[in-house]
């Protein structure tokens, strides 16, 4: 298809969309020197991002077409890393990512600075300073939401049985025992993201930090997670499975959310970005019954066993499209109007955000000492190897110590190949 023909086709599509009910064409009316063509964006699929995806795609008009590819975790990260790391032009002009993915992309030198674009469009889009993620003074990402895994619990059932809100994982398992004995309607007292791979490795990271564990030896990339803290972490995770679905190794965020919504599970640690879905009458049978607070500590008096995250937008160094047009589309979709329309979907970074009860768990976790997610450029390698061995520990195929030793050896080999270890 020739360029003139492509433009006519895109224009016809935009005109057709404008006639459809519910399709807003108000966005992107005043882009500066916008170039025609297609903008492809990739990101995760949870509610706040579905909202943002619609806002981005509403910029389709004239010769401009915007497409957001919704991809569940962890596949969305894999596609982003592959595109941004390709030798040719990236298949995606931008990505919506978590801070964990940001660390991998930034350490690989695959992101481009947006400092000049922020300076140029800061006033137009009211870009706030606390949205700017800087590395060595350069804006490498723009954050729009905060997130953390915090405790979801059925307040009605806790009140009914006189159960205190768990402050530790031991408290949580004691509460689970009570619910298993006294609440026959609850199939699995605990639901948590133990899916093999990324999810279970993230659970390990949270609990491991609660035990005071260190992933690496001080000042080095050498592994240090095959330790007493590592063994205790895996033992804690295995003990929890007695109160979870037998299919816990397939329990990702979507599955855990569904267990809560359908009234099958009563508590667990899950992403705050899923909290608003508990009160969605179209999908939930427990509207108004779920409450949120800090993720439990591992040890009495310890810090909340979770990590604080942000999600934001980035642009690849190997961008093939027009960077100013791409940037403006991103900012159009992250403006104050988007925050207002989706206020209850997440904890927005913008100052115009009005806090709701769905964000109370993040605030409580932060107050309880939850740290930021690890930012070492080699952390992702360790995280990946740990995710591989957890299923063998949970099923009894390996002891915790043997599994951690194997993960440490595999990590050391990968880190050496990447130049992090000699």
Buried (B, 14 or more C-beta within 10 A) or exposed (E): EEEEEBBEEBBEBBEEBEEEEEBEBEBBEEBEEBBBBBBBBBBBBBBBBBBBBBBBBBBBBBBBBBBBBBBEBBEBBEBBBEBBBEEEEBBBBBBBBBBBBBBBBBBBEBBBBBBEBBEBBBEEBBBBEEBBBEEEEBBBBBBBBBBBBBBBBBBBBBEEEEBEBBBBBBBBBBBBEBBBEEBEEBBBBBBBBBBBBBBBBBBBBBBBBBBBBBBBEEEEBBBBBBBEBBBBBBEBBBEBBEBBBEEBBEBBBBBBBBBBBEBBBBBBBBBBBBBBBBBEEEEBEBEEBBBBBBBBBBBEEBBBBBBBBBBBBBBBBBBBBBBBBBBBBBBBBBBBBBBEEBBBBBBBBBEEBEEBEBBBBBBBBBEBBBEEBBEBBBBBBBBBBBBBBBBBBBEEEBEBBBBBBBBBEBBBEBBEEBEBBE
